[in-house]
Amino acid sequence: MSQPQRESGSPTIRPGAEWRREGEYRDIRYETANPFAEGEGGGRIAKITIDRPEVRNAFRPTTVEELSHAFNVAREDPAPQALQMGLVNAVVPLEQLEEETVQWCREMLALSPFALRLMKASFHAAEDGLSGIQQLAHDTNLLLYSAEEAQEGRNAFREKRRPEFEQFPKRP
């Protein structure tokens, strides 16, 4: 297998992290690491692995309990770096969570309702399988047909003329 390449053609070296096992678990491994080279940054990452190869990693109640516990440990790990990286919108103490969430909801509700509908459909499309993808396609068609470009096509058809699509930008 070849090394990943940078645009310049030189190989990109991606060393692994030095993982440290944490917690006492029977069915899973909970490991953390600092993914940065010395002096490049702070923070930790967590890796949770089901570790029951003898039964092909089959779940049992203990596995689910341990996963739940490990996810809670990871969630409670203080992840300000996630805010700096843009992975989360805000980091707040639990007692301020509802107030912060309602504020974000107010901001979202001030946006275009159709744009929000399209964004929600795109977030859920993969998890909803074919029906999610179908909903996304439907919503996208609604947006397309309400655009000036689509209106030009419709009007040209009705008026039995060639559409003048040259006035619209070409996008890759």
N, C-alpha and C positions, 0 to 999 in steps of 0.2 A: 504494500500500500504506500502511495507517495505522500510526502508531506504537503500540508496546505500551502498554497502559494500566495504571496503578497502581490499587489498589482505590479510592482517593479520586477517581479520574477524571482526575488530571493525568498528562500523558505521562511515560513513563519514558525517559530519554535513556541510550542504551547506546553510548558511543563505542568505536570499535575500538581495538585496541592498536597501538602503533608497533612493527612487526616488523623485526627485524634478521636478515639472512641470515648463516648461519654454515656453515662447512665448504666443501669443494670437491667438489661432486657434479655429475654429468652428467645423471642421470635423475630426480633428486628435488630439492626445495627443503627445506632444514632451516632453520627460522626460530625465533627466540626473542623474547620480549617480557616486559616487566614490566607486568602487567595493571592495576596499581594507579595511582591518581593520586598525585602527589607527596605524600609523608608519610602515605599510607594503609596501607602494608604493604610487604612485601618478597617476594622469590621471583620465579621466572620460569615462564613457560609455553612449551611448544614446539609447533610446528606442522610436520608432515611432510606434504609434498604430492608426489605423483607428477607430474612435469613433462615429459611427452612428448606434447604435444597433436598433434604431426604424425602420430602413430600411435595417436591416441585413448587415450593413457596405457597402451598395452599393456606388459605386463611382459616383461622379458628377464633373463638371468642378472645383468647389471650392475645392473638395477633392484632385484632381490631382495637383492644384496650391499649396495647403498647403503641400502636400507630397514633391513636388519639392523644395519648400522653406526649409522645414525641412531637406531634404537630403543635400542641400547646406550648411545649418548651421552646420550640423554634419561633412560634408567634410572639412569645413574651420576651425573646431576646431583643434587647433594645436596638434595628435593621434599617438611626439617622442617615446612615449611608444610603439606604434605599430612597430616602427623600432627596438627597443630593444627586442621585443618579436619575431621578425622575420616575422611579418605579411606583411611587406612591404620591398622592397629592398632599398629604399632611400626616404628621405624627403627633398625636395628642394623648394626654392621659385619659384613662378610661372614663373618668367623671366628666370629661369634656367631649366624649365621642358623639353623643347624640346631638349636641349643639353644633358641632362641626359638620356632621352628616346632613343636618337640616339646612345649614348654610350652603353646602354643595348642591343640595336638591333645589334650593331657590335659584341658584345660578343656572342650573341645567334647565329648569322650567322656564327661564327667560329666553332660552334659545329656540330655534325653529323646531316646532313639533315634528315636522316630517323628517328633518335631519336626525332628530333623536330616535325616531322610529327606525330609520335606516341603520343607525349605529347599533341599536339594540339587536336588530335582525342580524347584523354582521357578527356581533359578538357570539350569538347563539347558533349561528348557521352550522358550524361543524358539529357541535354537540347534539343538535336536533336532527342530524342525518339529512336525508333527502327532503323531508318536509321543511326543515330549516333553510336549506339552500333554495328551495322553491319559494319560500316566503321572502327571502332576500332578493331573488330575481324579480318577484312581483313588485316589491317596494321600489326596486331600482327602475323598473319599467314605468311605474307611476311618476317617479321623479323625471325620467327621460321625457315622457310625453307632456309634462308640464313646462319643459324648457323651450326657449325661443327656437332652438335648432329643430326640435320636433314639430313645433307649430309651423315653421317654414315648410317642412316636408309635407305636412297635412294640407296646408293651404295650397301648395304647388300642385298636389294631387287633385284637390277639388277644382282648382282653376285650370287644370289640364296644361300646366307649364312645367318647365325644368326647374327643380329647386335651386335656389341660390345659396348653397352651403359654403361658398367661398368666404362669406362674411364672418364665419365662425372659426375660432382658433383650432388648429390641428394639434392634438395632444398625443404624446407617445403611448 
